[in-house]
């Protein structure tokens, strides 16, 4: 059974490429990982061949082991070293000895002409979080509510203001933290800044939901604001990365 190193290999390394520009890389177009045997020895293998890549066009298959790269044995070689051998300029050739088994039986040599591979950087997690919150705002609207205003903010105390008529306003606060922060349970108090002592509301918290490498906690509450008063949300959000606030009625 294959076991992997605990560290995450960067996208640059996974593609076994040389950077040409901010987004373009020269390589064979395959993600690489290390297989660790019971005796502790390691051997790189091809985790995934990218579509329409030089590797795919050369007939390389997922799961094949890299026995040698340009004549250099890859057993017990750090993955970074294997990548440094495989990567190169577009149009040059890399010679790989590949086998479908860890012992290298019936290994075959593949001459792969490196191509230019365009890679999009991973989305910024805060931006992705805000996009999810926009969808939640759309869902609130579909339930027959009127969206008064939305706000994005760093975590902490946030003042939100709008042309308010005297009304009971609903607010939802979405707070994001890294998934490793298992103790993330933010709290929030909402109040009328013109009458803080009499119009303070503790926002109720829902369960945390997991989105990829992040968790999102949702808080909600209702407060009566006077005309043109200022609503305030005070949050205790240690470990929080970003907030999204929706005010609606």
N, C-alpha and C positions, 0 to 999 in steps of 0.2 A: 504494500500500500504506500502511496506517495505521501510524504510529509513535507511541509514547506517551512522555510525560515519564517520567523515571526515578523520580521521587518517587512515593510511595504517597499517594493521596488518602484522607483519613480517611472513616470511615463516615458521619459527619455531612454531609460535603461530597458524598459519593457519592449520598446520598439527596436532596440539594438541598432541605433542610428547615430549619425553625426549631424549636428544642427547646422543648417544652412542659413536660415533666417529665423525670425521669431516663431514662425509657424511651420516651416518646411524642414524636413529631415531626410537625410540620405541613408537608406538602409534596405533591409530585405522585407520588412513589413510583417513581423511576427512578434508576439509577446513571449517572453522567456521567463521560466521559473527554475528553481533548483529542486531536485529530488534528493532526499536524504535517506540513505539505506540504514539498516539496523546497525551496521558496524560504524556508522557515522560518516562514511564517505558520501560525496555529493557528485551529482552529474546534472548539467543543465538539460532542460527539455523544452519543447515548443508547446506552450500552453494554448495559443490560438494563432492561427494564420489569418491575417487580415484579407478581406475580399479584394480581388483585383491587384494584389501586391505581387512583387517579384517572387516571393516565396510560394504563393499559390500557383503562379504561372509555371513555376519549376516543379510542381507536383509535391511540394512539402506538405506533410499531414500533421494535424494536431496530435500531441502525445509522443512524437518522435524524439529520441534522445540525440544530443549533439556529442558525438564521440570525439571528433577532432574539428578544429576550425583553422583553416589554412595550415594544416599539418601539425598543429599544436594540440596535444591531448587536453581534454577539458575536465577530466576526472579530478575532483577536489580543487578545482580552480574557482576562485571567487567569481560570482556572476558579473561583477564589474569588469573583471579581466576578460571574460568571454565576450562581453559587449564591446570592449575596446578592440578586440580582434575583428569582430563581425562588422562593426560600423565602418563607414568609409564614404568616399565621394560618389555621387551619382554617376553611373556608367562604368564603374570599376567592378571587379568580380570577387566574390568571396567563395572559397571552396569549403564545403561542409561535408563531413563524414557522418551520416545519420543512420540510426537504427530504430526499430520499433520496440527494442528491449534494452534493458539497462546493461546487459553484458556485451552489447555490440555485435551480436551474432548476425551474420548476413548484412552487415552495414554497407551502404552504398554512398558513393560520392556524388554530390550535387554542386554544380557550378552555377551560382546565382548572381546575376548582374544587378547590382544595387540600383534602386530607383528613388525618386523623390516622393516622400510621403508627407501629406499635409495633415497636421494634427491640431484639432481645436483644443485650447486649454480648458480644464475643468471649470464649470460655472462657479462664480463666486457664491459661497453658501448663503451669505446675507441676501444677495440679489434673488437667489432661488427661494429663500424664505419669504421675501416680500411678494414674490409671484404667487406663492401658495396662499398668502394672506389675501391677495387680491381676489383669488377664486373664492375664498371664504366670504369676502365682502359681497361678491355676486350672489352667493347662496343666501345671505341675509336679505338682500334686495328681493330675491325670488320669493321669499316668504311673506312678501307684502309690506316690508318695512321701507322707510325712506332713509337713505344714507345722508346724514348731515355733513360729515366730513371724515376723512381718514388722515392719519399721521404716521410717519415713520420716525424712529428715534433711537438713540443710544439708550441703554438701560439706566434707570435711576428715576429722579423726579422730572416729570414732564408736564408743562403747562399747555393746555390746548384751549384755543379761543375761537369763537365764531359769532355771527350775528344771531344771538339766541333770543327767542321769545320765551316767556315763562312757560316751562314745559317739563315733563318728566323725560329725561333723556337716558337712553340705554348706551352703554359703552362696553366694548370687548377689548381686552388687551391680550395680544399673542406675544409671548416671550420665548426666545430661542436660546438654547445652550448646547454645548457639545455633549454627545451621547455618553462620554466617559463620566460626566457629572451626574451620577445616579441620584445624588441628594438634591437635585434641582427642584425646588418647590417654592416658586416666587409668591409673594403676597403683594397686595396693592390696596390702597385706600384712595377713594375718589371724593372730592369735596368742591363746594362752591367757594371760590377764592374770596368772594365778597362777604361770605358768612360762614367761615370755616367751622366754627365750633358747633353750629346748629345744623349744618347740612353735610355731614360726613358719612360716607358709606364704605364699609369694608367689602371689597369685591370678592366674590366667591371663586374658588379655583376648581378647575376640572382636572381630569387625569392627564398625565403627560402622554404625548403621542410621539412615536419615533418616525423620523424622516431621514433615511440614509444615516449619515454620521452625526445627526443632530436630533435633539428632542425639543418639542414645542409644548409649552404649557399655556392654557387659556384661562383667563380670568374675566368675570363679567359682573356687571352691577347696573343699578338704576339710580339716578340722582335728579332732584328737582332743582333746576337752575332758574335764577331770575333773569329778566331781560338784560341781554348784553353782559351777563356775568361771565367769569372765566372759570372753566372747569380745570381741575388739576388731578393728575394721577401720580401718587407717590408709590414707588415700588421697592420692595426689598428683593433684589434679584442678583445675588452673588453668583458669579459664573455665567451670567446672562450676556449674550452677544448682541442682541438687537431686539427691538420691540416694534409692534405694529398695533395701532389703536384705531378702532372704528367707533364712531359716534352715530347713532341712528335713533329713529323714533317711529 
